[in-house]
């Protein structure tokens, strides 16, 4: 299927590893002009090089250092993109997950940090790039969230609460910008095999006292597909949602979870 995004300017945040990295690679394969951002310049530039080497046809891949937790750093990223590329057509929000905590034990500082990291960065970048998308009468905004917005995850209080707020905010935004051919969607990973998931699993194994084998067996039994997802499977769905072909999907949360969520919708 031709996705219709050749030459589109796409920014993928949190792109140095895991899900964000896979999305950047997939969009680059589709011929988009891909800007990849993460905190460490050397790391993101190395990933840009790696993707350029893999793809002989598309060399329009660029790297930016940006710490999404810091307002100054977000502003600097917006400025650089405006100056070099004159705006964006596709904006993929993604960043590191918040630190785990139980709801009753989450400090005010953790709530605030989670809000800045997961909510403020999304609204700020949207506000910066939406005017250009409206002028062009085309845009795609996609936010990587979590199954936690459908079913709270026991030890991820900040993710459960703040990502639900982000989802609701983006649903409202989707209504407002739909007349401009701008779609706004969320994409929720279930259990995608990345370093982050591995770190969370290690922490849970420590707490549970189970062996890795026991824990994995139980965990995989909770996924109808019987396995973890691959980052490239997630990225394929993300690329589609970012494309011309997904023009009538907006205000939705699409789960990529091997059937893990237990709700019908
Ligand atoms: P990951 O930790 O492997 O990758 C996160 C990426 O974001 C990395 O490139 C990292 O460098 C970057 N990043 C982290 N903090 C940043 C910051 N302050 N500024 C800029 N970049 C930053 O995570 P992942 O597994 O790829 O997951 C991506 C997102 O999806 C996370 O928010 C995670 O919580 C969420 N999620 C993942 C899963 C899963 O199964 N992997 C499940 C549910 C939710």
Boltz pocket constraint, residues with backbone or C-beta under 6 A from the ligand:
constraints:
  - pocket:
      binder: B
      contacts: [[A, 13], [A, 14], [A, 15], [A, 16], [A, 17], [A, 18], [A, 19], [A, 20], [A, 21], [A, 37], [A, 38], [A, 39], [A, 66], [A, 67], [A, 68], [A, 69], [A, 94], [A, 95], [A, 96], [A, 97], [A, 98], [A, 144], [A, 145], [A, 146], [A, 147], [A, 189], [A, 190], [A, 191], [A, 192], [A, 193], [A, 194], [A, 195], [A, 196], [A, 197]]
      max_distance: 6.0
